[in-house]
Amino acid sequence: MIDARTKLTVLHDDNAVFTDNSNKAADYTRDSFTHDLIAAEDYIYIGYTKPFNASYIELETPNVNTNTLVAEIWDGSSWASVELTDGSQGFTRSGYIEWSKADMKSTTINSLARFYIRLKPSADHSSTVYRGINLVFSEDAAMKAEFFEITNSNILPSGESSHITTHVAARNQIMQLFRKRYKKDNATTGEAMLNQWDLHDIYEVREAATFLALSKIFFNLSDSVDDNWWQKYREYNDKFEEMFSQAYESLDLDDDGVVDDTEKVPNAAPFRWNR
């Protein structure tokens, strides 16, 4: 089931002909979609119901043509350039894209009012298959820095080329921990349940999420509490608990997408979860 509260609006603008890939982009574990970006005429619009500053692009078939993505946001009167940190390197690999949300204003594209960032390539893309455009808090590259062999075929899930499903599980668990402690207050919709778009700065949980994802992988590899995989599971689970309990949390508790001083709080409550 696709949760409409966490789904991004993902639109492909092919010379003013729009394709809505929002449902397929919402869930990394199900559908994929294909399109080419033509430098002279195409945009990808990525939008949400409030300002946001990051997304994770998971690719099934990366673009093979070197390019730079030009990013713009609607500032209330025009499309304004915004600096993009592009971990995907022009959709040639899976990765984060990040930008400042400070000046984002809502506008209507293809009859959908959202806070959009739009991306345009500097060179034509080859046929690119997207597995998802949403948000997770960890990625394979960060896990590889901790455990180099993490993307070895013997460790990857059967039939998978990445650990994206584990990153989704780690994100979901972290959000559930947040929901036990905090509720947001949306005066318009009455929405109270936190989701991934309520983190102002995902770097605050990225290291903890990396350790949690690693612990989940080794937990699934273990056959016995006496084997090496179990020891790795315990090691990284302990690191997760330590990092998460020490983190500062910038949570959008009033659901407006704006960073308020009162929304940054220390996470001082320790906890443990067991097999």
C-alpha positions as CSV (number, residue, x, y, z in Angstrom):
1,M,0.0,0.0,0.0
2,I,1.3,3.5,-0.9
3,D,1.1,6.0,1.9
4,A,-0.1,9.2,0.3
5,R,1.3,11.2,3.3
6,T,4.9,10.2,2.4
7,K,4.6,10.1,-1.4
8,L,6.5,12.6,-3.5
9,T,5.0,14.1,-6.6
10,V,7.3,13.0,-9.4
11,L,6.6,14.5,-12.9
12,H,8.4,14.0,-16.1
13,D,8.0,17.1,-18.4
14,D,8.8,16.1,-22.0
15,N,8.5,19.3,-23.9
16,A,5.4,20.3,-21.9
17,V,3.8,16.8,-22.1
18,F,3.7,15.5,-18.5
19,T,3.9,11.9,-17.2
20,D,3.1,11.4,-13.5
21,N,5.4,8.7,-12.0
22,S,4.5,9.5,-8.4
23,N,3.0,6.2,-7.4
24,K,5.8,4.1,-9.0
25,A,8.5,6.4,-7.4
26,A,7.0,6.2,-3.9
27,D,8.0,2.7,-3.0
28,Y,11.6,1.4,-3.6
29,T,10.5,-2.2,-3.1
30,R,7.9,-2.5,-5.9
31,D,7.5,-0.7,-9.2
32,S,10.1,0.9,-11.5
33,F,9.7,3.3,-14.3
34,T,11.7,4.4,-17.3
35,H,12.3,7.7,-19.1
36,D,15.0,9.5,-20.9
37,L,15.9,13.1,-20.2
38,I,16.6,15.3,-23.2
39,A,18.7,18.3,-22.4
40,A,17.0,20.7,-24.7
41,E,13.4,20.1,-23.5
42,D,13.0,17.9,-20.5
43,Y,12.6,18.4,-16.7
44,I,11.9,16.2,-13.7
45,Y,9.8,17.9,-11.1
46,I,9.9,16.5,-7.6
47,G,7.4,18.0,-5.1
48,Y,5.9,17.7,-1.7
49,T,3.2,19.4,0.3
50,K,5.7,21.4,2.3
51,P,9.4,22.5,1.7
52,F,11.9,19.7,1.8
53,N,15.6,19.5,1.1
54,A,16.6,15.9,0.1
55,S,15.6,12.9,-1.8
56,Y,17.2,9.5,-2.5
57,I,17.3,8.3,-6.1
58,E,17.5,4.5,-6.5
59,L,18.3,3.4,-10.0
60,E,17.8,0.0,-11.6
61,T,19.5,1.0,-14.9
62,P,21.6,4.2,-14.5
63,N,22.1,6.8,-17.2
64,V,25.5,6.3,-18.8
65,N,26.0,9.8,-20.2
66,T,28.1,12.2,-18.2
67,N,26.1,15.3,-17.3
68,T,25.3,17.8,-14.6
69,L,21.9,18.3,-13.2
70,V,20.7,22.0,-13.1
71,A,18.3,22.5,-10.2
72,E,15.7,25.2,-9.7
73,I,13.1,26.0,-7.1
74,W,10.0,28.3,-7.3
75,D,10.7,31.3,-5.2
76,G,7.3,32.8,-5.4
77,S,7.7,34.7,-8.6
78,S,10.1,32.7,-10.8
79,W,12.2,29.6,-11.1
80,A,15.5,30.4,-9.3
81,S,18.7,28.4,-9.4
82,V,19.6,26.5,-6.3
83,E,22.9,24.8,-5.4
84,L,22.4,21.0,-5.7
85,T,24.6,18.4,-4.0
86,D,24.2,15.5,-6.4
87,G,25.3,12.2,-5.0
88,S,23.7,10.5,-8.1
89,Q,26.2,12.3,-10.4
90,G,23.5,13.1,-13.0
91,F,21.6,9.9,-12.4
92,T,24.6,7.8,-13.3
93,R,24.3,6.0,-10.0
94,S,22.0,5.7,-7.0
95,G,22.4,8.5,-4.5
96,Y,21.1,11.5,-2.6
97,I,20.3,14.8,-4.0
98,E,20.2,17.7,-1.6
99,W,19.5,21.4,-1.7
100,S,18.4,24.3,0.5
101,K,14.6,24.6,1.2
102,A,14.8,28.0,2.7
103,D,13.3,29.9,-0.3
104,M,10.9,27.2,-1.6
105,K,7.4,28.4,-2.4
106,S,4.4,26.4,-3.6
107,T,3.4,26.5,-7.3
108,T,1.1,24.5,-9.5
109,I,2.5,22.1,-12.1
110,N,0.2,19.8,-14.1
111,S,-2.7,20.9,-11.9
112,L,-0.8,19.8,-8.7
113,A,0.2,22.5,-6.1
114,R,3.4,21.5,-4.4
115,F,6.8,22.8,-3.3
116,Y,8.9,21.6,-6.2
117,I,12.5,21.3,-7.2
118,R,13.0,20.8,-10.9
119,L,16.0,19.1,-12.5
120,K,17.3,19.5,-16.0
121,P,20.4,17.7,-17.5
122,S,23.2,19.4,-19.2
123,A,23.4,16.5,-21.7
124,D,21.0,13.9,-23.0
125,H,20.5,10.9,-20.8
126,S,20.5,7.3,-21.9
127,S,17.4,5.2,-21.1
128,T,17.2,5.3,-17.3
129,V,15.2,3.0,-15.1
130,Y,14.2,4.4,-11.7
131,R,13.4,2.1,-8.8
132,G,12.3,4.9,-6.5
133,I,12.5,8.6,-5.7
134,N,11.7,9.1,-2.0
135,L,13.9,9.2,1.1
136,V,15.9,6.8,3.2
137,F,18.4,7.7,5.9
138,S,21.3,5.3,4.9
139,E,22.8,4.0,1.7
140,D,25.2,1.3,0.5
141,A,28.1,3.6,0.1
142,A,28.1,4.6,3.8
143,M,27.8,0.9,4.9
144,K,30.7,0.0,2.6
145,A,32.9,2.5,4.6
146,E,32.2,0.4,7.7
147,F,32.2,-3.1,6.1
148,F,33.8,-3.1,2.7
149,E,32.4,-6.4,1.5
150,I,28.8,-5.3,2.2
151,T,27.9,-5.3,-1.5
152,N,29.4,-8.7,-2.2
153,S,26.9,-10.9,-4.0
154,N,27.1,-13.4,-1.1
155,I,25.8,-10.7,1.2
156,L,23.3,-9.0,-1.0
157,P,19.7,-10.3,-0.9
158,S,18.9,-12.8,-3.7
159,G,18.1,-11.1,-6.9
160,E,19.1,-7.6,-5.6
161,S,21.9,-5.3,-6.7
162,S,21.7,-3.1,-3.5
163,H,20.5,-3.2,0.0
164,I,17.7,-0.6,-0.6
165,T,15.0,-2.8,1.0
166,T,17.1,-2.9,4.2
167,H,17.5,0.9,4.1
168,V,13.7,1.2,3.9
169,A,13.3,-1.1,6.9
170,A,15.9,0.9,8.9
171,R,14.1,4.2,8.0
172,N,10.7,2.7,9.0
173,Q,12.1,1.5,12.4
174,I,13.7,4.9,13.2
175,M,10.5,6.7,12.3
176,Q,8.5,4.4,14.6
177,L,10.9,5.2,17.4
178,F,10.3,9.0,16.8
179,R,6.5,8.4,16.7
180,K,6.7,6.9,20.2
181,R,8.2,10.2,21.5
182,Y,6.7,13.0,19.4
183,K,3.6,14.0,17.6
184,K,3.3,16.8,15.1
185,D,0.5,19.4,15.0
186,N,-0.9,20.3,11.6
187,A,-3.7,22.7,12.3
188,T,-5.0,22.4,8.7
189,T,-5.1,18.6,8.3
190,G,-5.0,17.4,11.9
191,E,-2.1,15.1,10.9
192,A,-0.1,14.0,14.0
193,M,2.0,11.1,12.8
194,L,5.7,11.9,11.9
195,N,7.2,10.7,8.6
196,Q,10.5,10.9,6.9
197,W,9.8,14.4,5.5
198,D,9.6,15.8,9.1
199,L,13.3,15.6,9.6
200,H,14.9,18.9,8.8
201,D,18.4,17.4,8.6
202,I,18.8,13.7,7.8
203,Y,22.5,13.9,8.6
204,E,21.4,13.9,12.3
205,V,20.3,10.2,11.9
206,R,22.3,9.1,8.9
207,E,25.2,7.4,10.9
208,A,22.7,5.7,13.3
209,A,20.7,4.5,10.3
210,T,23.8,3.1,8.7
211,F,24.6,1.1,11.8
212,L,21.0,-0.1,12.0
213,A,21.0,-1.2,8.4
214,L,24.2,-3.2,9.0
215,S,22.8,-4.8,12.1
216,K,19.7,-6.0,10.1
217,I,21.9,-7.4,7.3
218,F,24.0,-9.4,9.8
219,F,21.0,-10.5,11.8
220,N,19.5,-12.1,8.6
221,L,22.8,-13.8,7.8
222,S,23.2,-15.3,11.2
223,D,22.2,-18.9,11.8
224,S,23.4,-19.1,15.5
225,V,24.2,-16.8,18.4
226,D,27.7,-18.4,18.2
227,D,28.6,-17.4,14.6
228,N,30.5,-14.4,13.4
229,W,27.4,-12.8,11.7
230,W,25.6,-12.7,15.1
231,Q,28.6,-10.9,16.6
232,K,28.5,-8.4,13.8
233,Y,24.8,-8.0,14.4
234,R,25.3,-7.2,18.1
235,E,28.3,-4.9,17.4
236,Y,26.3,-2.7,14.9
237,N,23.1,-2.8,16.9
238,D,25.0,-1.5,19.9
239,K,26.5,1.2,17.8
240,F,23.1,2.2,16.5
241,E,21.6,2.4,20.0
242,E,24.6,4.6,21.1
243,M,24.4,6.9,18.1
244,F,20.7,7.3,18.1
245,S,20.5,8.0,21.8
246,Q,23.1,10.8,21.4
247,A,21.6,12.4,18.3
248,Y,20.0,15.8,18.1
249,E,16.7,15.8,16.3
250,S,15.4,18.6,14.2
251,L,11.8,17.6,13.7
252,D,9.2,19.6,11.9
253,L,6.6,19.3,14.7
254,D,4.3,22.1,13.4
255,D,4.4,20.6,9.9
256,D,5.3,23.7,8.0
257,G,8.7,22.7,6.5
258,V,10.4,25.7,8.2
259,V,13.2,25.2,10.7
260,D,12.2,26.7,14.1
261,D,14.5,27.0,17.1
262,T,12.1,25.1,19.3
263,E,12.2,22.1,16.9
264,K,15.7,21.0,17.7
265,V,15.8,18.8,20.8
266,P,18.4,16.4,22.2
267,N,17.4,12.7,22.1
268,A,18.6,11.6,25.5
269,A,16.3,8.6,26.0
270,P,18.2,5.3,25.8
271,F,16.5,2.2,24.6
272,R,17.3,-1.4,23.5
273,W,15.6,-3.8,21.1
274,N,16.3,-7.4,21.0
275,R,16.0,-10.4,18.7
